[in-house]
Amino acid sequence: MKKLFAGLWLAVCAGTLTAGQDDDFLALRQAFQAGNSVRVATYAQRLKGHVLEPYAAYYQLRPQLENPLVDPGAIKTFLERYKDTPLSDRLKAEWLKTLGKTQQWALFAEEYPGLTSTDMELTCYSLQQRLAAYDASAHTQGRPLWFNPRDLPESCTPVFEALVDNGVLTIDDVWARLRLALEAGNVSVAKRINLYLPEDQGLNERKLAAATDNPLRYLETHGKNLKTRADREVAIFALLRLTRSGPDQAYAYWPRIREQFDEAEHAYFMAQLADQAARRLNPRALSWFMESASSSTPVALSDAQLGWKTRAALRAGDWDLVLDTIEAMSTQEQQAGVWRYWKARALKAKGRTPEANEILAPLSNEHNFYGQLAEEDLGLTIGAPAESYKATRQEMAAVERLPGIRRALALYRLNLRTEAAREWTWVIRNFDDRRLLAAAEVASRNGIYDRAIYTADRTVEYHDFSLRFLAPHRDTLRNILKQQELDEAWVYGLIRQESRFVSDARSSAGAMGLMQLMPATAKWASKKVGIRKFQAARVTEVNTNLMLGTYYLKHVLTLSGDQPLLASAAYNAGPSRAWQWRDEKPLEGAIYAETIPFSETRDYVKKVMSNSMYYARTLGHQITALKNRLGIVASRSGVEKLAEGENTP
């Protein structure tokens, strides 16, 4: 009945839709993807007046952009007629790229300022246009783009060449970016950057390839003759490649070639080594950071490196160093919630409580992991505040009438989730809080839970936490949870983070369904719960996914000593990794979470545990402090070591 209601609601909100029109639109889209302009024109004619007519117009016009003789008037007419759709901005961006490639700078300059969303390719075309117009400020704005370890679009190459020719980019700048690329392991990018160096100064690509393939053998072969900067940079790269086997091996090899490097190069190597060690939770990281800093020519650490130095200090319990390192970060980085919170904790540890509370007070008003911890440190009530606003029927009706919402609902009905989400995001981008909550309610009533959560999450002053923390399928899940004896709030917090309750969600890695089960995990769990002749297609069925997912979650919870924090990390990254990330001593749960080496898992765990707090409130559970939920993570020696693959897929 609920599915029937949702389908009817979608049809009403999307406008008058028939099965024939649905088929026509899908055929139109397929013809566009196949490049069949005749069929596109045929189906577009049938969809005149349809709520998705803008797509028909886009599919007809888009292929013409590649024609240098395309009529700008036709494009401008589309942009004006459909300016309330994301297709307008999308077509404009694609047109601007064509104009940039063909160097039609006058038209480019006229249209670029009205673009809502841009990317690096367009940014560089814009700089090209300004350089062609002798705009000197383009030099200043183009220079920061250079310092990027990743590959950049071809449109950036003429910009960088102009900056080199005008002396804005120096040889030292080229070496700086080369280091960034090599630090990131982007060897192909490093080779392209190498072309900006004079031929007699550049890296030997044959040696670079050898260092990439077998760094230890390369050092044994070439490490005794490092006369040029290029050779020394390749040797440092090889040493950092050795850290894959463990930072200790690279550090042990360093004295064998150290005398060939100056103090600045030594400080650089030690900083890189320390950073890699900290990311691997190697206890020697702090001493290596100190060795780098004690050099006569120390290097300035990046914010990312300072972040890992801070995490290493947290695990070591060195609150003085935590404070010093955070204060060495850029002003912008220090404003991040993570560093405001740990700075306050460091101040408290040093007895500077009034200063700490000045940081914690505003932070406690933020609805996230650090805001919750700040609340607890201030002794305030934990959890979500009472719902402060409920959208009225009139407000929801007004949202439903918006063309963008109607298009989004029509696209969702056709299961075109990417296009639908793009429409939804576009139409709500400038909504105030009340319209956001009305739109979130519309999405929720249509079963589009991910958009409901996304939309409700955007409010600033007025909130509805029952929309931010939706709890669909509760009757089904409640019966399953009784069997597994799992905390409902924690499980909902995990599902929210995994899939935003999109039942047929599929990740790029192959995980499926509400609880994002990998095929091997689903197959293993199905045997454990007694499902005969299990078929992978069943993983996206709500009941099946919840049954298998909660069984596996209970399994990792048991392996994790009944600690939800460890189990959350294990569910995302695997039990063995979660176990290895413990320390030689018991560790505060918040510090364990903060020092998880994988950024995805670190963010995931914090959000799951934070979500569970809000769900406990919205579901009417007894409130438990977040710090109690995080607990104390036992030391590696304090608990029997987790057996590799113990009954785990």
C-alpha positions in Angstrom: 0.0 0.0 0.0 2.8 2.4 0.9 4.5 1.7 -2.5 1.2 2.3 -4.3 0.7 5.6 -2.5 4.3 6.7 -3.3 3.8 5.9 -7.0 0.5 7.8 -7.2 2.0 10.7 -5.3 4.9 10.8 -7.8 2.5 10.8 -10.7 0.4 13.6 -9.4 3.4 15.8 -8.5 5.1 15.1 -11.9 2.1 16.1 -13.9 0.0 14.1 -16.2 2.2 11.2 -17.3 1.2 8.2 -19.3 3.0 5.0 -19.9 3.4 6.0 -23.6 5.0 9.3 -22.7 7.3 7.5 -20.3 8.4 5.1 -23.1 8.8 8.1 -25.5 11.1 9.9 -23.0 13.2 6.8 -22.4 13.5 6.2 -26.1 14.4 9.8 -26.6 17.2 9.5 -24.0 18.5 6.3 -25.6 18.5 7.9 -29.1 20.5 10.9 -27.7 23.0 8.6 -26.1 23.3 6.6 -29.4 23.8 9.9 -31.4 20.7 9.2 -33.5 19.5 12.8 -34.3 16.6 11.7 -36.4 15.0 9.6 -33.7 15.8 12.4 -31.2 13.8 14.8 -33.3 10.9 12.3 -33.7 10.5 11.7 -30.0 11.1 15.3 -29.0 8.1 16.3 -31.1 5.9 13.8 -29.1 7.0 15.4 -25.8 6.0 19.0 -26.4 4.2 20.3 -23.3 5.5 17.4 -21.3 7.1 18.2 -17.9 10.4 16.9 -19.2 10.3 18.9 -22.4 13.5 20.8 -21.5 15.4 17.5 -21.8 14.0 17.0 -25.3 15.2 20.5 -26.3 18.6 19.8 -24.7 19.0 16.4 -26.5 18.3 18.2 -29.8 20.7 21.1 -29.2 23.6 19.5 -27.4 25.2 17.7 -30.4 25.3 21.0 -32.4 27.8 22.5 -30.0 30.6 20.6 -31.7 29.8 22.5 -35.0 31.9 25.7 -35.1 29.1 27.2 -37.2 26.4 26.6 -34.6 24.0 29.5 -34.2 24.7 31.3 -30.9 21.2 32.7 -31.0 19.7 29.2 -30.7 21.9 28.5 -27.7 21.0 31.8 -26.0 17.3 31.1 -26.7 17.6 27.8 -24.9 19.5 29.3 -22.0 16.9 32.0 -21.5 13.8 29.7 -22.0 15.1 27.0 -19.6 17.0 29.2 -17.2 15.2 27.6 -14.2 16.7 24.2 -15.0 20.2 22.7 -14.4 20.2 22.0 -18.1 20.7 25.7 -18.8 23.9 25.8 -16.7 25.0 22.5 -18.1 24.6 23.5 -21.7 26.3 26.9 -21.0 29.3 25.1 -19.5 29.6 22.7 -22.5 29.2 25.6 -24.9 31.9 27.6 -23.1 34.3 24.7 -23.4 33.7 24.6 -27.1 34.3 28.4 -27.3 37.5 28.0 -25.3 38.8 25.2 -27.5 38.1 27.3 -30.6 39.4 30.5 -28.9 36.2 32.5 -29.5 37.2 34.7 -26.7 34.8 37.6 -27.2 31.8 35.3 -27.0 33.4 33.4 -24.1 34.0 36.6 -22.2 30.3 37.6 -22.7 28.9 34.3 -21.5 31.3 33.1 -18.8 30.3 35.5 -16.0 26.7 34.1 -15.9 27.8 30.5 -15.3 26.7 29.1 -11.9 29.0 26.1 -11.6 32.5 25.9 -13.1 35.4 23.4 -13.1 39.2 23.5 -13.6 38.9 23.2 -17.4 36.7 26.3 -17.6 38.7 28.2 -15.0 41.8 27.7 -17.2 39.9 28.7 -20.3 38.8 31.9 -18.5 42.4 32.6 -17.7 43.4 32.0 -21.3 40.8 34.6 -22.4 42.0 37.1 -19.9 45.6 36.6 -20.9 44.6 37.1 -24.5 43.0 40.4 -23.4 46.3 41.4 -21.6 44.7 41.2 -18.2 47.7 41.2 -15.8 45.7 39.9 -12.9 45.3 36.5 -14.7 49.0 35.9 -13.8 48.3 36.3 -10.1 45.2 34.2 -10.2 46.7 31.5 -12.4 49.8 30.9 -10.3 48.1 29.1 -7.4 46.6 26.5 -9.8 50.1 25.3 -10.6 50.7 23.9 -7.2 48.6 20.8 -7.7 49.8 17.2 -7.5 47.1 15.9 -9.8 46.8 16.0 -13.6 45.2 19.1 -14.9 43.1 19.7 -18.0 44.8 20.6 -21.3 43.2 24.0 -21.1 45.7 24.8 -18.3 48.8 24.2 -20.3 48.8 27.5 -22.3 48.2 29.3 -19.0 51.2 27.7 -17.4 53.4 28.3 -20.4 52.5 31.9 -20.4 53.3 32.1 -16.7 56.7 30.5 -17.3 57.4 32.8 -20.2 56.6 35.9 -18.1 58.7 34.7 -15.2 55.7 34.2 -12.9 56.6 30.5 -12.5 60.2 29.9 -11.6 62.4 26.8 -11.7 61.9 26.5 -7.9 58.1 26.5 -8.5 58.6 23.6 -11.0 60.5 21.6 -8.5 57.9 22.3 -5.8 55.1 20.9 -8.0 57.3 18.0 -9.0 57.7 17.1 -5.3 54.0 17.4 -4.8 53.3 14.9 -7.6 55.9 12.5 -6.4 54.7 12.7 -2.9 51.3 11.7 -4.2 52.7 8.9 -6.3 51.5 10.5 -9.5 54.5 9.6 -11.7 52.8 10.3 -15.0 52.0 13.8 -13.8 55.6 14.3 -12.6 56.8 13.4 -16.1 54.7 16.1 -17.6 55.9 18.7 -15.0 59.5 17.6 -15.8 59.1 19.1 -19.3 59.1 22.6 -17.7 62.7 22.1 -16.5 65.8 22.7 -18.6 66.8 19.5 -20.3 70.1 19.4 -18.4 68.3 19.8 -15.0 65.3 17.5 -15.4 64.6 14.1 -14.0 65.9 11.0 -15.9 62.7 9.3 -16.7 64.4 5.9 -17.0 65.7 6.2 -13.4 62.3 7.4 -12.2 60.7 4.3 -13.7 63.3 2.1 -12.0 62.7 3.8 -8.7 59.0 3.3 -9.1 59.2 -0.4 -9.9 61.8 -1.5 -7.4 62.9 1.3 -5.0 65.4 -0.7 -3.0 67.2 -2.1 -6.0 67.3 1.4 -7.5 68.9 2.8 -4.3 71.4 -0.1 -4.3 72.3 0.6 -7.9 72.3 4.4 -8.0 72.4 5.6 -4.3 76.2 6.1 -4.2 76.3 8.7 -7.0 73.7 11.4 -6.4 75.4 14.5 -7.7 72.5 16.4 -9.2 69.3 17.6 -7.6 67.3 15.5 -10.1 69.1 12.3 -8.9 68.6 13.2 -5.2 64.9 13.9 -5.8 64.5 10.5 -7.4 66.4 8.9 -4.5 64.1 10.5 -1.9 61.1 9.3 -4.0 62.5 5.8 -3.9 63.0 6.0 -0.1 59.4 7.2 0.3 58.2 4.3 -1.9 60.0 2.0 0.6 57.6 3.2 3.3 55.0 0.9 1.7 56.9 -1.9 3.4 57.2 0.2 6.5 58.7 3.6 7.4 61.4 1.9 9.6 63.0 0.4 6.5 63.3 3.8 4.8 64.7 5.4 7.9 67.3 2.6 8.3 68.5 3.1 4.7 68.8 6.9 5.0 72.2 7.0 6.8 73.8 5.1 3.9 73.2 8.1 1.5 72.6 10.9 4.0 76.0 12.7 3.4 75.0 13.4 -0.2 72.1 15.6 0.8 72.1 19.1 2.3 70.2 20.1 5.5 67.1 21.3 3.6 66.8 18.0 1.8 67.3 16.1 5.0 64.6 18.1 6.7 62.3 17.5 3.8 62.9 13.8 3.8 62.3 13.5 7.5 59.1 15.5 7.3 57.8 13.2 4.6 58.9 10.1 6.5 57.2 11.4 9.6 54.0 12.1 7.8 53.9 8.7 6.2 54.7 7.1 9.6 51.9 9.0 11.3 49.4 7.9 8.7 50.4 4.3 9.5 50.2 4.9 13.3 53.9 4.3 13.6 55.0 5.4 17.1 58.2 6.8 15.8 56.4 9.5 13.8 56.7 12.2 16.4 60.5 11.8 16.9 60.9 12.0 13.1 58.8 15.2 13.0 61.0 16.6 15.7 64.2 15.6 13.8 62.9 17.4 10.8 62.0 20.5 12.8 65.4 20.6 14.5 67.2 21.0 11.2 69.1 24.2 10.6 66.8 24.7 7.6 63.4 23.2 8.6 60.6 22.8 6.0 57.2 24.3 6.6 54.7 21.5 7.0 51.4 21.6 5.1 48.1 21.7 6.9 47.6 18.0 6.0 51.0 17.1 7.6 50.2 19.2 10.6 47.0 17.3 10.9 48.7 14.0 11.1 51.3 15.4 13.5 48.4 16.4 15.7 46.9 13.0 15.5 50.2 11.4 16.4 50.4 13.7 19.4 46.9 12.7 20.4 47.8 9.1 20.5 50.9 9.9 22.5 48.8 12.0 25.0 51.1 15.0 24.4 48.6 17.9 24.8 51.3 20.6 24.7 52.3 19.3 21.2 48.6 19.1 20.2 48.1 22.7 21.0 51.4 23.9 19.4 50.7 22.0 16.2 47.2 23.2 15.8 48.3 26.7 16.3 50.9 26.2 13.5 48.1 25.5 11.0 46.8 28.1 8.6 44.1 30.4 10.0 41.5 28.8 7.7 42.4 25.2 8.8 42.2 26.1 12.4 38.6 27.0 12.0 37.6 23.4 11.1 35.5 21.8 13.8 38.0 19.0 14.3 40.8 21.3 15.2 38.7 23.7 17.3 37.6 20.8 19.4 41.0 19.3 19.9 42.5 22.7 20.6 39.9 23.2 23.4 40.7 19.8 24.8 44.4 20.6 24.8 43.7 23.9 26.6 41.6 22.1 29.2 44.4 19.6 29.7 46.7 22.5 30.4 44.3 24.0 33.0 43.1 26.8 30.7 39.4 26.0 31.0 38.0 29.5 30.4 39.8 29.7 27.1 38.7 26.2 26.2 35.0 27.0 26.9 35.2 30.0 24.7 35.9 27.6 21.8 33.5 24.9 23.0 30.5 27.2 23.5 29.9 28.1 19.8 31.0 24.7 18.6 28.3 23.1 20.8 25.7 24.7 18.6 26.8 22.8 15.5 24.9 19.6 14.8 27.7 17.2 14.2 30.2 14.9 16.0 32.4 17.7 17.4 29.3 19.8 18.3 28.1 16.8 20.4 31.4 16.3 22.1 31.6 20.0 22.8 28.2 19.8 24.4 29.3 17.1 26.7 32.5 18.9 27.6 30.4 21.8 28.7 28.0 19.6 30.6 25.0 20.4 28.4 22.1 18.2 27.5 23.1 15.7 24.8 21.3 15.0 21.6 19.1 16.8 19.0 17.0 19.8 20.1 13.2 19.6 20.0 11.8 19.9 16.5 11.6 23.6 15.8 9.6 23.7 12.6 7.1 21.6 10.7 6.2 22.6 7.1 2.5 23.4 6.5 0.4 21.9 3.8 0.4 25.2 2.0 4.2 25.3 2.0 4.4 21.7 0.7 1.8 22.4 -2.0 3.8 25.5 -3.1 6.9 23.4 -3.4 5.1 20.6 -5.3 4.0 23.1 -7.9 7.5 24.2 -8.8 8.5 23.0 -12.3 11.9 21.8 -11.0 10.4 19.7 -8.3 7.9 18.3 -10.8 10.7 17.4 -13.2 12.7 15.8 -10.4 9.8 13.7 -9.3 9.1 12.6 -12.9 12.7 11.5 -13.3 12.7 9.6 -10.0 9.6 7.9 -11.2 11.5 6.8 -14.2 14.4 5.6 -12.0 16.8 8.2 -13.5 18.3 9.0 -10.1 21.3 11.0 -11.4 19.3 13.4 -13.4 16.6 13.6 -10.7 19.1 14.4 -8.0 20.6 17.1 -10.2 17.2 18.7 -10.8 16.4 18.5 -7.1 19.7 20.0 -6.0 19.4 22.8 -8.5 15.9 23.9 -7.5 16.5 24.0 -3.8 19.9 25.7 -4.0 18.6 29.1 -2.9 15.7 27.9 -0.6 15.3 29.4 2.9 14.9 27.1 5.8 11.1 26.8 5.6 11.1 26.0 1.9 13.9 23.5 2.5 11.8 21.7 5.2 8.7 21.7 2.9 10.8 20.2 0.1 12.3 17.6 2.5 8.8 16.6 3.6 7.7 16.3 -0.1 10.7 14.0 -0.7 10.0 11.9 2.4 6.4 11.4 1.4 7.5 10.2 -2.0 10.0 7.8 -0.5 13.0 9.7 -1.8 14.8 9.5 1.5 18.2 10.5 0.4 16.9 13.9 -1.0 14.8 14.4 2.1 17.9 14.0 4.4 20.1 16.1 2.1 17.5 18.9 2.0 16.7 18.9 5.7 20.5 18.9 6.5 20.9 22.2 4.8 18.8 24.3 7.2 20.5 26.9 9.4 18.1 28.3 11.9 14.9 26.2 11.6 15.3 22.4 11.9 13.2 19.2 11.7 15.4 16.4 13.0 12.8 13.8 12.2 13.5 14.6 8.6 17.3 14.8 9.0 17.2 11.4 10.7 14.5 9.5 8.9 13.7 6.0 10.1 11.9 4.1 7.3 11.2 0.4 7.4 11.0 0.5 11.2 8.5 -2.3 11.6 10.6 -4.6 9.5 13.9 -3.6 11.2 12.5 -3.8 14.7 11.7 -7.5 14.4 15.1 -8.3 13.0 16.9 -6.3 15.7 15.2 -8.3 18.4 16.8 -11.4 17.0 20.2 -9.8 16.8 20.0 -7.8 20.0 21.4 -4.7 18.3 20.9 -1.0 19.3 18.3 0.4 17.0 19.7 3.9 17.0 23.2 2.7 16.1 21.9 0.5 13.3 19.9 3.4 11.9 22.9 5.7 12.2 24.9 3.2 10.2 22.3 2.7 7.5 21.9 6.4 7.1 25.6 6.7 6.4 25.8 3.7 4.2 22.9 4.4 1.7 20.7 7.2 2.9 18.0 4.5 2.7 18.2 4.1 -1.0 17.2 0.4 -1.2 18.7 -0.3 -4.6 21.9 1.7 -3.9 25.1 0.3 -5.5 28.6 1.5 -4.9 31.4 1.6 -7.4 33.0 -1.3 -5.4 29.9 -3.4 -5.8 28.2 -3.0 -2.4 24.4 -3.2 -2.6 21.3 -2.2 -0.8 20.4 -0.4 2.4 23.4 -1.7 4.3 25.7 -1.8 1.3 26.7 -5.5 1.4 29.4 -6.8 -0.8 28.4 -9.9 -2.7 30.8 -12.2 -0.8 29.6 -10.9 2.6 25.9 -11.3 1.5 26.6 -14.9 0.4 28.4 -15.7 3.6 25.6 -14.2 5.8 22.9 -15.9 3.8 24.4 -19.3 4.7 24.6 -18.3 8.3 20.9 -17.3 8.5 19.8 -20.4 6.6 18.7 -18.9 3.2 18.8 -21.7 0.6 19.6 -21.1 -3.0 20.5 -17.5 -2.3 20.5 -15.2 -5.4 22.6 -12.0 -5.5 19.7 -10.0 -6.9 17.9 -10.5 -3.6 20.4 -8.3 -1.8 18.5 -5.1 -2.7 15.3 -6.4 -1.2 14.7 -4.4 1.9 13.9 -7.4 4.2 16.7 -9.5 2.9 19.3 -6.8 3.0 18.4 -5.8 6.6 18.4 -9.5 7.7 21.9 -10.2 6.2 23.4 -6.8 7.1 22.4 -6.9 10.7 23.7 -10.5 11.0 27.0 -9.4 9.7 27.0 -6.3 11.9 26.3 -8.4 15.0 29.2 -10.6 13.9 31.7 -7.8 13.7 30.3 -6.3 17.0 31.0 -9.6 18.8 34.5 -9.7 17.3 35.0 -6.1 18.4 34.3 -6.8 22.1 30.8 -5.4 21.9 32.2 -1.9 21.1 30.0 -0.1 18.5 32.9 2.2 17.7 35.3 -0.6 16.7 32.4 -2.5 15.0 31.6 0.6 12.9 35.2 0.8 11.7 35.2 -2.9 11.1 32.0 -2.8 9.1 33.5 -0.1 6.8 37.1 -1.2 6.5 37.2 -4.8 7.7 37.6 -6.3 11.2 41.4 -6.9 10.9 42.1 -3.3 10.1 39.9 -2.0 12.9 41.8 -4.3 15.3 45.2 -3.1 14.0 44.3 0.5 14.5 44.3 0.1 18.3 47.2 1.3 20.4 49.7 -0.4 22.8 47.7 1.2 25.6 43.9 1.8 26.1 42.8 4.7 24.0 39.9 7.1 24.4 37.3 6.3 21.8 37.3 9.8 20.3 41.1 9.7 19.8 40.8 6.2 18.2 38.2 7.6 15.8 40.3 10.7 15.1 43.4 8.7 14.2 41.9 6.1 11.9 44.3 6.1 8.9 41.7 5.8 6.2 40.0 9.2 5.7 36.8 7.6 4.4 36.6 5.3 7.4 37.5 8.1 9.8 34.7 10.3 8.5 32.3 7.3 8.3 32.8 6.2 11.9 32.4 9.7 13.3 29.1 10.2 11.4 27.7 6.8 12.3 28.4 7.4 16.0 27.0 11.0 15.8 24.0 9.7 13.9 23.2 7.2 16.6 22.9 10.0 19.1 20.3 11.9 17.1 18.4 8.7 16.4 18.3 7.8 20.1 16.5 11.1 20.6 14.2 11.0 17.6 13.3 7.3 18.3 12.6 8.0 21.9 15.4 6.0 23.4 17.2 6.6 26.6 20.0 9.1 25.9 23.6 7.8 26.4 26.5 10.3 26.2 28.5 10.1 23.0 31.7 9.6 24.9 30.1 6.6 26.6 29.1 5.3 23.2 32.6 5.7 22.0 34.0 4.1 25.1 37.7 3.2 25.7 39.3 1.1 23.1 41.3 -1.7 24.7 45.0 -2.1 23.9 46.3 -4.6 21.4 47.8 -6.6 24.2 44.7 -6.3 26.4 42.4 -8.3 24.2 43.1 -11.6 22.4 44.2 -10.9 18.9 41.6 -11.1 16.2 42.0 -14.2 14.1 42.5 -13.3 10.4 39.3 -14.1 8.6 37.6 -15.7 11.5 34.3 -16.8 9.9 34.4 -13.5 8.1 34.2 -13.1 4.3 
